[in-house]
Amino acid sequence: MEINAVAKRNVFLLSAAQSVAGAAAPLSISIGGLAGFYLLGTDKSLATVPITAFNVGTALVALPAAMLMRRIGRRLGFISGASIAICGMLIAGFALMVANFWLFALGLMAIGGGNSFTQQYRFAAADQGGEKFKVKAISWVLAGGVGAAIIGPQVVIFARDLMAPVEFAGAYFAGVGLLLCGILILSFLKFEKPLSKLERASEDTGRPLFEIITQPRFMVSLICAIGSYTLMAFVMTGAPLAMIGCGISITDSTLGIQWHVMAMFGPSFFTGHLIARFGKERIVAAGLIILISCALVALSGLELWQFWLALILLGIGWNFGFIGATAMLTDCYRPEEKSKAQGANDFMLFSSVAFASFMSGQTLNAYGWTGLNLVVFPVVALCLIALVYLVRHERKIAE
């Protein structure tokens, strides 16, 4: 079978797995803050700690996940990640049954650890099929998130009262079934056999990690990825709590997150084509500008349509910014350097996302929805300055 045929088959399977196993993230995040809010006593400022724990888990497992897959291969690595997430779902559901806030946070941390493997789907797609196929492969895999956007929140709506009178526990138990379906899909992946212990010992792993990450292109791609992802997490984490505070129902709040996640992944069907036509840097810049429009809509009022429209723009801005930055990152390392480069990138990325999700609750509690959205402007400005610097720097070198 030709490499492109294998690559296309893997991209299809990874996209399908993204739809079901990837639904664990929107399922957990859409109600994680709300569940934490109800489990807490009078101090509600810690309500987003479970979401922070989810992102901490993703950050902590990023490097170990990359190293494990180098040892046992992508297929078994992805299945291992889904298994970790299953354990997290069971812990989270049980924690809600016994009303234990910190055990619930631990469960979401485990789900986040499993999500760290899911985040590697995009790199697995990009590593096969040649240079021209790379950007489209990343987009197609992330397009599977459209399914996740529909499935995750709908599972919440239909299963949250499954363990009544305990709210939300049923959704986490139902999430186990999604992950089992994901494992079934992942079992059909075909990748090159992992290197033996002897081969790994003699393998050329390329340049030192410090040399890779200090390249201007790597650093700017990381800054833009962090800016896009942290702003998305910062605003999205606080949005359900803000909506509930404005008297909007849990169902409408959850549907708002569903529209948001669909907007995150829906543009992936054509983002790759846009990057091929206009360039990675321009698409990243477009995403950052859309994030500004999200903040402007959010600041314009507190009606349901304004929350939903802001969340939709937040998702589209993330899509352009993050996919463009990911495509930029893949230009910065050689094949033998991919494990350490990808792992280091995701560790720094999700450490920042974890901090942003924690500060979301603190900022919302102290300064409200308005204060939360004002943070968007300086972060976007920093990313745009870095992007302009890179373009001028590379143009100067080329002359």
C-alpha positions in Angstrom: 0.0 0.0 0.0 1.4 3.4 -1.0 2.3 5.8 1.8 -0.3 8.4 0.8 -3.0 5.7 0.9 -1.9 4.7 4.3 -1.7 8.3 5.4 -5.2 9.0 4.1 -6.6 6.0 5.9 -5.0 7.0 9.1 -6.3 10.5 8.8 -9.8 9.2 8.3 -9.5 7.0 11.4 -7.9 9.8 13.5 -10.7 12.1 12.5 -13.3 9.5 13.5 -11.5 9.0 16.8 -11.4 12.7 17.3 -15.2 12.7 17.0 -15.8 10.2 19.8 -12.8 10.0 22.0 -12.2 13.7 21.5 -15.8 14.3 22.8 -14.4 13.7 26.3 -12.9 17.2 26.3 -16.1 19.2 25.5 -18.1 16.9 27.8 -15.8 17.5 30.7 -15.3 21.2 30.1 -18.9 22.2 29.4 -20.0 21.1 32.9 -16.7 20.9 34.8 -17.0 24.5 36.1 -20.7 24.1 36.8 -20.2 20.9 38.7 -17.3 22.4 40.7 -19.6 25.4 41.4 -22.3 23.2 43.0 -19.8 21.1 44.9 -18.2 24.2 46.6 -19.5 26.0 49.7 -19.6 29.7 49.9 -16.2 30.4 48.1 -17.1 30.1 44.4 -13.8 31.5 43.2 -12.4 27.9 43.0 -15.2 26.7 40.7 -12.9 26.5 37.7 -10.3 24.5 39.5 -11.5 21.2 37.9 -11.1 22.7 34.4 -7.6 23.9 35.5 -6.9 20.3 36.7 -8.0 19.0 33.2 -5.4 21.3 31.6 -2.7 20.6 34.1 -3.2 16.9 33.3 -2.8 17.6 29.6 0.4 19.6 30.3 2.0 17.1 32.7 1.4 14.2 30.4 2.5 16.0 27.1 6.2 15.0 27.3 5.6 11.5 28.7 3.0 10.8 26.0 5.4 11.8 23.3 8.1 9.6 24.8 5.8 6.7 25.3 4.6 6.7 21.7 8.2 6.8 20.6 8.7 3.6 22.6 5.5 1.7 21.9 4.2 3.4 18.7 1.3 5.8 18.0 -1.5 3.2 17.9 -0.8 1.7 21.3 0.0 5.1 22.7 -3.4 6.5 21.6 -5.2 3.5 23.1 -3.3 4.0 26.3 -4.4 7.7 26.4 -8.1 6.7 26.0 -7.7 4.2 28.8 -6.3 6.9 31.1 -9.3 9.1 30.2 -11.7 6.2 31.0 -10.2 6.0 34.5 -10.7 9.8 34.9 -14.4 9.6 33.8 -15.0 6.9 36.4 -13.3 8.9 39.1 -15.1 12.1 38.2 -18.5 10.3 38.2 -17.8 8.7 41.6 -16.6 12.0 43.0 -19.9 13.6 42.1 -21.8 10.8 43.7 -20.0 11.3 47.0 -19.8 15.1 46.6 -16.0 15.3 46.8 -14.7 18.5 45.1 -11.0 17.6 45.1 -11.6 14.0 44.0 -13.6 15.4 41.1 -10.7 17.7 40.2 -8.4 14.6 40.3 -10.8 12.8 37.9 -10.7 15.7 35.4 -6.9 15.8 35.7 -6.8 12.1 34.6 -9.2 13.0 31.7 -6.8 15.8 30.8 -3.9 13.3 30.8 -5.8 11.2 28.3 -6.5 14.4 26.3 -2.7 14.9 26.0 -2.6 11.8 23.7 -5.6 13.1 21.7 -3.7 16.3 21.1 -1.1 14.2 19.4 -3.5 13.1 16.7 -2.7 16.2 14.7 1.0 15.5 14.7 0.4 11.8 13.8 -1.5 13.0 10.7 1.2 15.5 9.8 4.0 13.0 10.0 2.8 11.0 7.1 2.0 11.6 3.4 4.5 14.3 2.4 4.8 18.0 2.7 1.8 19.0 0.6 -0.4 16.6 2.5 0.7 17.9 6.0 -1.4 21.0 6.5 -4.5 19.4 5.0 -4.0 16.3 7.3 -3.9 18.5 10.4 -7.1 20.3 9.3 -9.0 17.0 8.5 -8.1 15.5 11.8 -9.2 18.6 13.7 -12.4 18.6 11.6 -13.3 15.5 13.5 -13.9 17.8 16.4 -17.2 18.8 14.8 -18.5 15.4 15.8 -17.0 15.9 19.2 -18.7 19.3 19.5 -22.1 17.7 18.8 -21.6 14.4 20.8 -20.0 15.8 24.0 -22.6 18.4 24.9 -25.5 16.2 23.8 -24.3 13.4 26.1 -24.3 16.0 28.9 -27.8 17.1 28.1 -29.2 13.6 27.9 -27.2 11.8 30.6 -26.6 14.5 33.2 -29.6 13.3 35.3 -28.9 9.6 34.7 -27.8 9.2 38.3 -30.5 11.5 39.7 -30.7 13.1 42.2 -26.9 13.6 41.6 -26.6 16.0 38.8 -23.9 15.6 36.0 -22.5 12.2 37.3 -24.4 10.3 34.6 -22.6 12.3 31.9 -19.2 11.2 33.1 -20.2 7.6 33.3 -21.6 7.9 29.7 -18.3 9.3 28.6 -16.7 5.9 29.3 -18.8 4.5 26.4 -17.5 7.2 24.0 -13.9 6.4 24.9 -14.4 2.7 24.4 -15.7 3.5 20.9 -12.6 5.6 20.3 -10.4 2.7 21.4 -12.1 0.5 18.8 -11.5 3.0 16.0 -7.9 3.5 17.1 -7.2 -0.2 17.0 -7.4 -0.1 13.2 -4.6 2.5 12.8 -1.4 1.5 10.9 1.9 3.1 11.6 5.5 2.1 11.2 6.7 -0.3 13.9 8.3 1.4 16.9 12.1 1.2 17.1 13.6 -1.5 19.1 15.6 -0.7 22.3 18.9 -1.2 20.4 17.7 1.0 17.5 16.5 3.7 19.9 19.9 3.6 21.7 21.7 4.2 18.4 19.1 6.6 16.8 20.1 10.1 15.8 17.7 12.4 17.7 18.9 15.5 15.9 19.7 18.8 17.4 19.5 19.6 21.2 16.0 20.6 22.3 17.2 24.1 23.4 18.5 24.8 19.8 15.1 23.7 18.3 12.9 25.8 20.6 15.0 28.9 20.4 14.5 29.2 16.6 12.6 32.4 15.9 9.9 30.5 14.0 9.4 28.0 16.7 9.2 30.7 19.4 6.7 32.8 17.4 4.6 29.8 16.5 4.5 28.8 20.2 3.6 32.4 21.2 0.7 32.4 18.7 -0.5 28.9 19.7 -0.4 29.8 23.4 -2.1 33.2 22.7 -4.9 31.5 20.7 -5.4 28.6 23.0 -5.1 30.4 26.3 -7.6 33.1 25.3 -10.0 30.4 24.1 -9.7 28.5 27.4 -9.8 31.7 29.5 -13.0 33.0 28.0 -14.7 29.6 27.4 -14.1 28.4 31.0 -15.8 31.5 32.5 -18.6 31.6 29.9 -20.9 28.9 31.4 -20.6 30.5 34.9 -21.3 34.0 33.5 -24.3 32.7 31.6 -25.7 31.0 34.7 -25.1 34.2 36.7 -27.2 36.1 34.1 -30.1 33.7 34.6 -29.5 31.6 31.5 -30.4 27.9 31.9 -27.9 25.0 32.1 -29.3 23.6 28.9 -28.7 26.9 27.0 -25.3 27.3 28.6 -24.3 23.8 27.5 -25.7 24.5 24.0 -23.5 27.6 23.9 -20.5 25.5 24.5 -21.6 23.1 21.8 -21.8 26.0 19.3 -18.4 27.1 20.5 -16.8 23.7 20.0 -18.4 23.3 16.6 -17.0 26.7 15.6 -13.6 25.5 16.9 -13.5 22.6 14.5 -16.0 23.3 11.7 -13.7 25.6 9.8 -11.1 22.8 9.7 -12.8 21.5 6.5 -11.3 24.5 4.7 -8.6 26.0 6.9 -5.9 23.8 5.2 -6.9 25.2 1.8 -6.8 28.8 3.2 -3.4 28.2 4.6 -2.2 26.8 1.2 -3.6 29.9 -0.6 -2.8 32.7 1.8 0.0 31.4 3.9 0.3 30.3 7.5 1.1 33.6 9.0 -1.8 35.4 7.4 -4.3 32.8 8.7 -2.8 33.1 12.2 -3.2 36.9 12.0 -6.8 36.5 10.8 -7.5 34.2 13.8 -6.1 36.7 16.2 -8.3 39.5 14.8 -11.4 37.3 15.0 -10.6 36.8 18.7 -10.7 40.6 19.1 -14.2 40.6 17.5 -15.2 37.9 20.0 -14.3 40.2 22.9 -16.1 43.2 21.3 -19.3 41.1 21.0 -19.0 39.8 24.6 -18.5 43.4 25.9 -21.6 44.6 24.0 -24.2 43.0 26.3 -25.4 40.0 28.3 -28.2 38.5 26.2 -28.1 34.9 25.2 -27.4 35.7 21.6 -24.4 37.8 22.6 -22.9 35.0 24.7 -23.4 32.5 21.9 -22.1 34.7 19.1 -19.0 35.6 21.2 -18.4 31.9 21.8 -18.8 31.1 18.1 -16.2 33.8 17.2 -14.0 32.5 19.9 -14.0 29.1 18.3 -13.3 30.3 14.8 -10.5 32.6 16.0 -8.9 29.6 17.9 -9.2 27.4 14.8 -7.3 29.8 12.5 -4.8 30.8 15.1 -4.1 27.3 16.4 -4.0 25.4 13.1 -1.9 28.1 11.5 0.5 28.0 14.5 0.7 24.2 14.4 1.5 24.3 10.7 4.2 26.8 11.4 5.6 24.6 14.2 6.0 21.6 11.8 8.5 23.6 9.8 10.8 23.8 12.7 12.0 20.3 13.3 13.4 17.3 11.4 11.7 13.9 11.4 14.1 12.5 14.0 13.4 15.5 16.3 9.6 15.2 16.2 9.0 13.5 19.6 10.9 16.0 21.7 9.8 19.0 19.7 6.1 18.1 19.8 6.2 17.1 23.4 8.0 20.2 24.5 5.5 22.4 22.5 2.5 20.7 24.1 4.0 20.9 27.6 4.5 24.7 27.3 1.2 25.2 25.5 -1.0 23.3 28.0 0.9 24.6 31.1 -0.2 28.1 29.9 -3.7 26.9 29.2 -3.9 25.4 32.7 -2.9 28.8 34.2 -5.4 30.6 32.0 -8.3 28.3 33.0 -7.5 28.8 36.7 -7.3 32.6 36.3 -10.6 32.6 34.4 -12.5 31.8 37.6 -10.5 34.2 39.7 -10.9 37.0 37.1 -14.6 36.4 36.6 -15.2 36.4 40.4 -13.2 39.6 40.9 -13.9 41.6 37.8 -16.9 40.0 36.1 -17.5 39.1 32.5 -16.3 42.5 31.3 -13.0 42.2 33.0 -12.6 38.7 31.6 -12.9 39.9 28.0 -10.7 42.9 28.4 -7.7 40.6 28.8 -8.1 39.5 25.1 -6.8 42.8 23.7 -3.2 42.9 25.2 -2.6 39.2 24.5 -3.7 39.5 20.9 -1.5 42.6 20.5 1.5 40.7 21.8 0.9 37.8 19.4 0.5 40.2 16.4 3.7 42.0 17.3 5.6 38.6 17.4 4.1 37.6 14.1 5.1 40.8 12.4 8.6 40.5 13.8 8.9 37.0 12.4 7.7 38.0 8.9 10.2 40.9 8.7 13.0 38.8 10.2 12.6 36.0 7.6 12.2 38.4 4.8 15.4 40.1 5.8 17.3 36.8 5.9 15.9 35.9 2.4 17.1 39.1 0.8 
